[in-house]
Amino acid sequence: MTLLADLLSTVFERRYRPFAQRRHGTRPITELADELVGSTGETSGASMAAEILTGFAMMKDEEKLGFFEHLAGAMNIDPEAVRNALDAYEEEPSKSSYRSYMAAAEPRRQELIRRLNGVPGATRALVGMRADLLRLGRGRPELEALDLDFRHLFASWFNRGFLVLRPINWESPAHILEKIIQYEAVHAIDSWDDLRRRLEPEDRRCFAFFHPAMPDEPLIFVEVALTRGIPGSVQALLAPERATLPEEEADTAVFYSISNCQAGLASISFGNSLIKQVASDLAAELPGLKTFVTLSPIPGLCAWLDAQGIAWTEAAPERMRALAAHYLLHAKHDTGAPVDPVARFHLGNGAIVHAVHAEADTSANGRARSGGTMVNYLYDLAKVAQNHEQFAATNTVVATSEVKSLANSAHLEPAKEK
């Protein structure tokens, strides 16, 4: 943990009082927003910010959409002012002309969002506001720039230096455990007993990133199994009757579920830092761990096979493995990036495609999305940086020779994504 994260963690358990629970005024929040951007008084600004956030929370969807349209239009940049400021800077580069250019190039709504964030409890409200924007703004290109402004600010506010890595275990507060059940996005947690089996045994771990401004809300969490050897079945990994492995006998850490928790933080990357930090911490805690892998779903496989007209519903297990390997290595977008979102995530983090397994997820969801196949992505801590750079530069999918041979046995030409 960084020194800054250590310092931030000292305020982690503080409970921030929320902003006002009800509006005391009747002025439209669009009018308040315009006034807040131009205000200079700290006290009056905080009061207006609280009223805006409270008013927004009480709005119906059509009213929220109207507020977003106001921010996108009335608080957008003035292209002519930007051009004039840039011309002035090019003609005479100086601190003053650069400041003028920066002021012209930044839309007023960014300053509005910053000022809104000055209210205790506002960070969580703004994350929720962006979740509403993503939900209501689908198919509305006029709101895309507004979303980019949120992303720009959130990328700074939620950068790795501000995040606190916390272990989650059976002794964690109940309200945090409830969030883990709620946000689990890969392998549903069916009951408190199921959660206990994932947290309490000594061969199980769970870690989450938190932000001091949202101390009761995990941002992302990863569930880890400590095993001997690399597993090829999630049902076996999570079986209620399985025997607990003494942690000192484990040689492999398996990241079998990674869940993003906040819809309003979509496209703000935490997973890269989380996996690498957890792997590093586990390696220090348990020197016997030599291998760090995932047991990951292949969520786009069956949809891609259907789109290519490739029959798979009655395919034998070995055939499904070959089809999955081919898909992971060769199914690409026009940009050259892999079609599969989970593959893009792990390969972008510097992992390699290590092994493909049939009958690895026999749940209804696993069969429907990937024909029951799963994949191990291997994190070689000594090579992740090199692999990341190679993937970022060329979209090269690094895989073991076994996976490459398996892909070739599918006897399919690499298909272009439609």
N, C-alpha and C positions, 0 to 999 in steps of 0.2 A: 504494500500500500504506500502511495506517495505521501510525503510530508503534508502537502496541501489536503489530501484526502483525510489524513489523520486529524488535521485541525478541523476540517469540516465535520468529521464524525462526532466531534464533541458537542455539536448542536443537533445531532441526528435525532435524538429522542425528544427534542422540544416539540410542543404542540402549538402550531400557529393558529391564532384565532382567525376564523374565516372573515372575509369582507362582509359588509352589511347583508343581512338575511332578507331584507325587503327594501324596496325603493321608498324614499321619503319625498321625492319630487315627481313632477309630471312632465318635465321637458323631455323631448325625444332624445334617445341616446346618440343619434347621429349629430344633433346639435351639441350635445355635451362633448362628443369626441372631437368635433372641430374646435371647441373652446379649450379642451384639455391640451391639444397640441400647441396652442399659442399661449398657454398660461405660464406664469413665472412663480406663482406662490406655491410652496411645497404643501402646505396644509390644505389649501383649496384644491390643488391638483389631486391630492390623495383622496379627498372626498368625492371629486368628480369621477376618478378612476373606479372607486368602489361602487358608485351608483351605476356606471356603465356596465361593469361586470355583473352586478346584481340584475340590472335590467335585461341584459342579454340572456342570462340564465332563465328568466321568466318568459322569454319570447317563444312564440310558436315558430315552426320551421319557416313559414313564408316571411315572417318578420326578420328572422335571422338572415335569410337570403337577401332581403332588402338592405340590411346593415352591411353585409359583405359587398353588395353592389355599390353601396355608398363609398366604402373604403377603396374599392377597386377603381372607381371613377373619380370622385371628388378629391381623393388623396393620392392620386397617381402623380408621376413625374410630368413636368412640362418639357416635351422634347425640344422646343425652341430654346428654352432657358438652358437646357443641358448643352445644346450645340453652341450657344453663345459663350457659356462658361468654359467649354472645352477650347473654343477658338481663342479666348482670352488667355488661357493657360498655355496654349501652344505658342502664342505670340510673345508672352512674357511669363515664363515659368517662375513662380514664387510661392512662398507659403500662403500668401493671401489669395492668389488666383487659384491655387490648388484647393484651398478651403472652400472657395466659392463654387468650384466645380463639384466637390464632394457634396455640398449642401444641395446643389441643383440635381445631382444624380440620384440622391436618396429620396424615395417617396415619403411623404409626410406620415403615411400609415406606419412606417417602421418606428418613427419616434413615438407615435401613439401607442404601439404595442409595448415599447420600452417603458413608457410612463404608466401604462396599465399594470405592468409587472412590479411597480413599486409598492403595491398594496399587499399586506400579508395574506398569504393564501392564493395570490393571483397566478402564480406559475401553473398550478394545477388547473385553474379556470381557463387559462390561455391554451393549455394542452387540450382541454375539452373543446374550446372554441375552434381550434384547428381540426379536431375530429369532426365537428359539425361542418366545417368548410369542405373537408374532403368528401363527406357524405352528400352534402347538398350541391356541391360544385361539379359533380360528375357531368360531363358533356357540356360544360359552360366555360369555353376558352377564355372568356373575359375575366374569370376569377383565377386563372392559373398564375398570373404574376403576383397576386396577393398571397397565394400559397408559397411561392418562392420566397417572399419576404418573411413569412413565418419560419420556413426552413432555414433561411439565412441566420435569423436570430437564435433559433433553437439549437443550431449546430454549435454556436458559441456557448449558450447557456448550459448545454448538456454535453460539453466536451469531456473527455476522459478524466481530466484533472479535477473536475468537480464531482465525479461519481464515486460512490462508496461501495466497495464490494463487501457483501455480508453473507456468511453462511446461513442457510435456512435448515433448521432441524426440528425434531419433534417438540423441543422445548421453546421454540419461537412463539411469539404472541399469537393468540388465536386469530386475530383479525388479519395477520399476515398469512397464516396458513390458509385461511378462507380465500385470500386473493390467489394463492398458488393453485388451489382447486379451480377457481373461477377462470384463471388466465391460461391454464394448461391447454396448449393448442395442438399438440402432436398426438399424445396418447392420453385420452380422457381419464381423469381420476374419478373413479366411480363412487368412492365412499371415504369416510375418515380412516377406515381400516386400510384401504388401498393407499391413501396418503402416508399412513404410518409405515407401511411396508417400504415406501420409497425414501423415507427420511430417517427412520430409527436405527436400522441395522448398521453395523460398523463398516459394511462394504457398500454403503450408499452415501452419496453426498448431493447437496443442492446448494447452489450459489446464485445470488441475485445482485444486480446493480440497483442502487437507490440514489436519489438526489436529495440533498438536505432540505430543499424547498418542498419536497413531496415525501416526507419520511415514512408515510404509511402506504406508499404505492410503489411496488417493484416496477422497474422499467423493463427488465428482461431477466429471465432466469434460465439456468441450465441444470438438468438432472444428470447425475453421473453414477455409473455402476463400476465398482472395482471388481475385476475378474481375473481369472487365469486364462490367458488366450483371448482371441478375438471372437466375439459371439456372432451368430448368424441368424438369430431369431429373437424378436422382441418379446414374444409370448413367453419363451423360456427365461428371458432376462427378468421378466416381471411376474413370473409364476408365484402364486401365493405359497406353494409348498416347497419352494426352492430352499436349499441349505445355505445359510450365511457363511461367507468366506471370511476367515480372519484377515483383517486388512493388511497385515504384514506379509501374507502369502500372495497378495495380488501382484500381477506384473503388468496389468493393462487397465487404463482408465477409459471408460466408454461413455461418450457424451451421447445419450440416447434421446434427449428431448431438449430443444431450445425454444422458448416461447417469448415473443414480444408481447408486452402487456398493455401498452398505451397506443390506441389507434391514432391519437393526435401526434405521436412521434414517429409515424411512418416515414421511412427514408432517412431517418436519423440513425446512423449505424452504431450499434453497441456490441453486436455479436462478435466481431473481430477481436475487440479488446477483451471481452468476457472470456472467450475460449482460451486465448493465450495467457491471460492472467491466471485463470483457474488451473490450466495445465502447469504453469510455472510454480504455483503455490503447492499443488499436489506433489510435484516432483521433489520439492524441498521437504514436504512433510513425510513422504513415503518414498525413500530412495529406491525401493524395489520396483517401482513403476518404470517400465522401459518403453511402453507403447501407449500412444494416445490416439484414439480413433473415435469416430462416430458410428452409430448404427442409425442410418438416416432413411427416411422415406424417399420415394421417387415420384412425387405427386403428379408430374405431367406426363408420365409414361403412356398410360392407356389412352388418354386423349390424343396424344401424338400418333400412336399406332393407328387409332381410328381415322385420324385425318389423312394418314398415308395409305389407307386401305389395306392395312396389314392385319390379318386375322390373329387373334391372341386368346380369345376366351376359352378355347380348348387346347391351348398349347401345353406341351409337357414342361415340367419344371426346368429342364436344361435348356429348352427352347426359350423360355421366358428369361432365363439368365442371359442368354445370348442377345435377345432383343433389348433387354435393359442395358447391357454393356454397350451395344451399338448406339442406343439413344444417348447415353451419357457422353460418349466420345464424339459422336458425329452430328447429332441434331443441334443445329445452330440457327440463330436469327441472322438476318441480313447483315447485322453489325459484326457477326463472327462470334458473338457471345453464346454460350450454351442456352438452349431453350429452357431447361429445367431450372427453376428458381433456387432450389436447395443446392444444386450443383454450382450455380453461379456464386452463391454465398460462400461455400466452403472452398472452392477453387480460388476465388478471389482472396480468401484468407491465407492461401498458401498451402492448402492440403492437396493430397493426390487421391485419385480413385484407386483404392487398394483392393477391394473384393466386392463381388456382387453375389447375392444370395437369393435363391428361390424359396418359396414357402416361408418367408421370414416374417411376414405380417399377415396373419390369417384372419384378421378382423374384416368385417364387411367393408369398412372404408379402405383398408389396405388392399383388398382384392379389387375393389372398384377403381381405384386410382392407379395402382401399379401392378396389378395381377399378383399381389403377394410378395413382390420382390423388394429388397432393400439393399443398401450399399454402405460399405465402410469407407469413409474418407479418413486417410491417415495424416496426422499432424506430426511430422518429423521436426522437432523444435529447432534442430540445427539447419534445416533447409526451408522453413516456411517463408522466410524473407525472400530467398532466391526464387522460390516457386511463385510467390505473389508478384514479384517484379516481372517474371516471364509471362504470367497470365495477363497482367495489366497491359503489357506491351503488345502481346501477340494473340491473346485468347487461347493459348496452347493448353490443352487438357492433358495434364501429366497423369499417367496411369501405369500400373504394374504391367509386366509382360503378360501375366495371366489374363488380366482384363482385356488387354489389346487382342490377344488370341481369341478370347471369348467373343469379342465384338466382331472379329473377322469371320467367325463361324456362323454368324447370323446370315451371311450371304446376301447382304443388302448394300446397294449403293448408298453412300451418304446422301440423305435427302435434304433438299432445301426447305426451310420452314415456310409454310404458306401463310 
